Amino acid sequence: MKRGALIGCGFFAQNHLHAWRDVDGAEILALCDRDEARLDETARRFGIERTYRDAAAMIEAEALDFVDIATTVQTHRPLVEMAASAGLHIVCQKPFAETMAEAQAMVQVATSAGVTLMVHENFRWQSAIRAAKAEMDRGAIGWPFWGRVSFRSAYDVYSGQPYLATDEKFIVQDLGIHILDIARFLFGDVASISASTRRVNPKIRAEDVATMMLVHESGATSIVDCSYATSLPRENFPETLLEIDGSEGTLRLDAGYRMTVHNGEGTIEHDVSPPLLRWAERPWHNIQESVLNIERHFIDCLSNGISPETSGADNLKTLALVYAAYTSAAEGNRTIAMRDAA
Ligand SMILES: NC(=O)c1ccc[n+]([C@@H]2O[C@H](COP(=O)([O-])OP(=O)(O)OC[C@H]3O[C@@H](n4cnc5c(N)ncnc54)[C@H](O)[C@@H]3O)[C@@H](O)[C@H]2O)c1
């Protein structure tokens, strides 16, 4: 049994805790939050008695194998460093760090301490995205030469996560990071990126629309487009839609989790809806299931001594795309070569 503690009992951590209950081989023994009211409320909700307002005190007092860091980005570095120096394995929420230098230092600390560091980059663990990748891997559409990975919504994310309206950076750093990671997952690492960003909603501080063009090392081109300013007849939050053109066919993941694979053998439609876990709530159930999947993956990696798909080192490549996209957008959509940005 891997014994863990959760740091940060906020909005999204509630999903972490529900999911941890469903992960065989792991148990959350203790909780930490600086905010006493949130800590007490979460402890009561999940029946976890050992609570701390200070992470260092918790790490000192508890016999742990890992920590799950679910705070916002500003505190990731000190918490990762603290856990690594105590020899604990680490899951850390995205965005992993505020700068590339900070992220590189955090990966280095974990490597030197010999601990496993996984970034909670969960979107690629959504069952619909896994289903699309499985079709590509079995060669259903041949060589994927073009793709579009798209997330467009007008869902009010600001009420649950008020910091999204006031942070200096918004959609690329918060949501685009996931969609860029899906593009890497599907088409491989990226040679170059260019981007344009806009703020449409006047009530928020930073950009809520981003369009990015990626040229992958494989030669494929992908468009990664994100918007929280797009009011559609049907609200698709929080679905990521895919269009993938391959040398032997095409794959589409349309709204409502409908995947269509077309090739020389015909056209097959699949329902790739995520299961509605007993603690999940629509429309979040897609993301909630991916939290369970990534937590299971983490425990599997610890048990079998393997590196997580979204290890800290892997996530540097996704994070580099985020910062390169901001640079490109600030410099008139200049194309950034990723070998210069990572
Ligand atoms: N992967 C996803 O799908 C997904 C979805 C939503 C949010 N997130 C990410 O999760 C993270 C948390 O977001 P949130 O909306 O839950 O934030 P939040 O502000 O609701 O919660 C963060 C909590 O951490 C606590 N905290 C901060 N620093 C601390 C410290 N040093 N020690 C102890 N507690 C501390 C705060 O008191 C707060 O309760 C963010 O990085 C966000 O981007 C990820």
The ligand as a Tripos MOL2 file, in Angstrom:
@<TRIPOS>MOLECULE
LIG
   44    48     1     0     0
SMALL
NO_CHARGES

@<TRIPOS>ATOM
      1 N1         -5.8530   19.0110  -14.2620 N.am      1 LIG1
      2 C1         -7.0520   19.5840  -14.2870 C.2       1 LIG1
      3 O1         -7.9270   19.1270  -14.9860 O.2       1 LIG1
      4 C2         -7.2780   20.7920  -13.4230 C.ar      1 LIG1
      5 C3         -8.5500   21.3680  -13.2890 C.ar      1 LIG1
      6 C4         -8.6810   22.4800  -12.4190 C.ar      1 LIG1
      7 C5         -7.5900   22.9970  -11.7540 C.ar      1 LIG1
      8 N2         -6.3520   22.4060  -11.9630 N.ar      1 LIG1
      9 C6         -5.1410   22.9160  -11.3100 C.3       1 LIG1
     10 O2         -5.1790   22.5580   -9.9400 O.3       1 LIG1
     11 C7         -4.4500   23.5380   -9.1840 C.3       1 LIG1
     12 C8         -5.3390   23.9870   -8.0360 C.3       1 LIG1
     13 O3         -6.4480   24.6540   -8.5770 O.3       1 LIG1
     14 P1         -7.7580   24.9430   -7.7120 P.3       1 LIG1
     15 O4         -8.7280   25.5660   -8.6240 O.co2     1 LIG1
     16 O5         -8.1380   23.7230   -6.9480 O.co2     1 LIG1
     17 O6         -7.1660   26.0710   -6.7110 O.3       1 LIG1
     18 P2         -7.7490   26.5380   -5.3280 P.3       1 LIG1
     19 O7         -7.2470   27.9290   -5.1330 O.co2     1 LIG1
     20 O8         -9.2240   26.2760   -5.2450 O.co2     1 LIG1
     21 O9         -7.0630   25.5620   -4.2600 O.3       1 LIG1
     22 C9         -5.7210   25.6250   -3.9020 C.3       1 LIG1
     23 C10        -5.6280   25.3320   -2.4050 C.3       1 LIG1
     24 O10        -4.2550   25.2160   -2.0560 O.3       1 LIG1
     25 C11        -4.0680   25.8270   -0.7840 C.3       1 LIG1
     26 N3         -2.6360   26.1630   -0.6620 N.ar      1 LIG1
     27 C12        -1.9100   27.0360   -1.4130 C.ar      1 LIG1
     28 N4         -0.6240   27.0350   -1.0360 N.ar      1 LIG1
     29 C13        -0.5200   26.1290   -0.0450 C.ar      1 LIG1
     30 C14         0.5820   25.6870    0.7500 C.ar      1 LIG1
     31 N5          1.8200   26.1590    0.5850 N.pl3     1 LIG1
     32 N6          0.3400   24.7420    1.6880 N.ar      1 LIG1
     33 C15        -0.9090   24.2580    1.8720 C.ar      1 LIG1
     34 N7         -1.9750   24.6440    1.1460 N.ar      1 LIG1
     35 C16        -1.7850   25.5810    0.2120 C.ar      1 LIG1
     36 C17        -5.0020   27.0230   -0.8000 C.3       1 LIG1
     37 O11        -5.3120   27.4440    0.5210 O.3       1 LIG1
     38 C18        -6.2200   26.4330   -1.5240 C.3       1 LIG1
     39 O12        -7.1600   25.8710   -0.6430 O.3       1 LIG1
     40 C19        -4.0940   24.6540  -10.1610 C.3       1 LIG1
     41 O13        -2.7410   24.5580  -10.5090 O.3       1 LIG1
     42 C20        -5.0070   24.4140  -11.3520 C.3       1 LIG1
     43 O14        -4.4280   24.8070  -12.5940 O.3       1 LIG1
     44 C21        -6.2070   21.3290  -12.7540 C.ar      1 LIG1
@<TRIPOS>BOND
     1     1     2 1
     2     2     3 2
     3     2     4 1
     4     4     5 ar
     5     4    44 ar
     6     5     6 ar
     7     6     7 ar
     8     7     8 ar
     9     8     9 1
    10     8    44 ar
    11     9    10 1
    12     9    42 1
    13    10    11 1
    14    11    12 1
    15    11    40 1
    16    12    13 1
    17    13    14 1
    18    14    15 2
    19    14    16 1
    20    14    17 1
    21    17    18 1
    22    18    19 2
    23    18    20 1
    24    18    21 1
    25    21    22 1
    26    22    23 1
    27    23    24 1
    28    23    38 1
    29    24    25 1
    30    25    26 1
    31    25    36 1
    32    26    27 ar
    33    26    35 ar
    34    27    28 ar
    35    28    29 ar
    36    29    30 ar
    37    29    35 ar
    38    30    31 1
    39    30    32 ar
    40    32    33 ar
    41    33    34 ar
    42    34    35 ar
    43    36    37 1
    44    36    38 1
    45    38    39 1
    46    40    41 1
    47    40    42 1
    48    42    43 1
@<TRIPOS>SUBSTRUCTURE
     1 LIG1         1 GROUP 0 **** ****
